[in-house]
Amino acid sequence: MRGNIAQLMQQAQRMQENMKRAQEELANVEVQGQSGGGMVKVTMTGKMDCRAVRIDPSVLADAEMLEDLVAAAFNDAVNKANEEGQKRMSAATAGMPAGMKIPGLF
């Protein structure tokens, strides 16, 4: 029985290290959300830090449309960052018993 617990603890420690590494990598991953067929582009890290916003000059005349396009581009970037985070966290927790959670990791 002790061997099983020790093995499980080692596995949990490896998973915790993998998750920490995945979270650190997410800070460097960049995703790009866009709207209006690319008229507005938002570049964001996997940690949801905005790095850049690019706006096609052709949409500057219509403030209401521009506001909608910026919001849509941000939402697209957030969704892509979340997908990337889920993908990396799933890889980091692969092999753990179903239902086992380690508090404070994500």
C-alpha positions in Angstrom: 0.0 0.0 0.0 2.8 2.4 0.9 4.4 1.9 -2.5 1.1 2.9 -4.2 0.9 6.1 -2.2 4.5 7.0 -2.8 4.0 6.3 -6.5 0.9 8.4 -6.6 2.6 11.3 -4.8 5.5 11.2 -7.3 3.0 11.2 -10.1 1.2 14.2 -8.6 4.5 16.0 -8.1 5.4 15.4 -11.8 2.0 16.7 -12.8 2.3 19.8 -10.7 5.7 20.5 -12.3 4.2 20.0 -15.7 1.4 22.3 -15.0 3.7 25.0 -13.7 5.8 24.7 -16.8 2.7 24.9 -19.0 1.5 28.0 -17.2 4.9 29.6 -17.7 4.8 28.7 -21.4 1.4 30.3 -21.7 2.9 33.7 -20.7 5.0 33.5 -23.9 2.4 32.1 -26.3 0.7 34.6 -28.5 -2.7 34.2 -30.1 -4.4 36.6 -32.5 -8.1 37.3 -32.6 -9.7 39.2 -35.4 -13.0 40.5 -36.7 -14.4 42.2 -39.7 -12.5 39.9 -42.0 -9.2 41.1 -40.4 -10.0 44.8 -40.2 -9.4 44.6 -36.5 -6.7 42.3 -35.0 -5.8 41.8 -31.3 -2.7 40.0 -30.2 -2.8 38.5 -26.7 -0.7 36.2 -24.6 -2.0 32.9 -23.2 -2.2 34.7 -19.9 -4.6 37.3 -21.4 -2.2 40.2 -21.6 -2.9 42.3 -24.6 0.2 42.8 -26.8 -1.1 44.7 -29.8 -4.3 46.1 -31.4 -4.2 46.7 -35.2 -7.1 48.6 -36.8 -7.5 49.1 -40.5 -7.9 52.8 -41.2 -11.0 52.2 -43.3 -13.1 51.5 -40.2 -12.0 54.7 -38.3 -14.9 56.8 -39.7 -17.6 54.6 -38.0 -17.0 54.7 -34.2 -19.9 52.4 -33.4 -18.8 49.7 -35.9 -15.2 50.1 -34.7 -16.3 49.5 -31.1 -18.1 46.3 -32.1 -15.2 45.1 -34.1 -12.7 45.7 -31.3 -15.0 43.9 -28.8 -15.4 40.9 -31.2 -11.6 40.7 -31.9 -10.9 40.7 -28.1 -13.4 38.0 -27.6 -11.9 36.0 -30.4 -8.4 36.4 -28.9 -9.7 35.4 -25.4 -11.4 32.3 -26.8 -8.2 31.3 -28.6 -6.1 31.9 -25.5 -8.5 29.8 -23.4 -8.3 27.0 -26.0 -4.5 27.0 -25.9 -4.5 27.0 -22.1 -6.9 24.1 -22.0 -4.8 22.2 -24.5 -1.6 22.7 -22.5 -3.2 21.9 -19.1 -4.8 18.7 -20.5 -1.3 17.6 -21.7 0.2 18.5 -18.3 -2.4 16.4 -16.4 -2.4 13.4 -18.8 -2.2 10.2 -16.9 -3.7 11.4 -13.6 -6.5 9.3 -12.2 -10.0 10.6 -13.1 -11.4 13.1 -10.6 -8.0 13.8 -8.9 -7.4 17.5 -8.5 -4.5 19.3 -7.0 -5.7 22.6 -5.4 -4.4 25.9 -6.4 -3.0 24.9 -9.8 -5.5 26.5 -12.3 
